[in-house]
């Protein structure tokens, strides 16, 4: 496995508010050895409530999946804890998808086999990419001028994702850090809720959650997959009885979602 790091934006990132490392998003690429390469890759959007980026759902995913033939690109996007709202986060995510697809041949991937794996708050951002939630507002706010917001990942993996910003389901930290000054605007909450934006052209999805998750209710995943089913979108839902929030690969808990996900991606 090879690990490389590269800047997401050439020069000063759009919507940047400062010159510090937290103002400069990067991609950490985990590239599989050519002997195990599958041709698949995925952006990894880590959890952390848009306050921080969890290593459990970033580096650890990269090392595990790359070791099994799937390239992983951890997007260290800008955070609400640094004053960045949806404009910067969505610009970073869409730009990352474009950048990885542009390098697909060089890195041994099929551009159409590049998906996204999002965890907790990162699952929300993955949901925005896969459903196009808020696309009209992103265009109005200038995000479409700096990134291709019409593109869609090849597939989506959602790990105990925040998939609604509306009450009573909303995870308030995630909502506040994503919407910023608009966090109490009901129309904005609904527009950026992936559950509300599911349609028949969404990419296939792998969704998992635990019934004991008290931080982000499994109802997010239940409702999301019901909408996928209603729209005819191929998907798998894995709901585990035991397990708290923020499990990452969940090896200590004996949950083998990652093996199931690997089979699902490449099968």
Secondary structure, DSSP 8 states (H G I E B T S, - for coil): -EEEEEESSSSS-TT---SSGGGS-EEEEEE--TTT--S-EEEEE--STTTS--STTTHHHHHHHHTTT-EEEEEE---GGGT--HHHHHHHHHHHHHHHHHTTTTTT--GGGEEEEEETHHHHHHHHHHH-TTHHHHHHTTGGGTS-TT---S-EEEES-----STTT--HHHHHHHHGGGTT-HHHHHHT-HHHH--TTS--EEEEEETT-SSS-THHHHHHHHHHHHHT--EEEEEESS--S--TT-TTTT--HHHHHHHHHH-
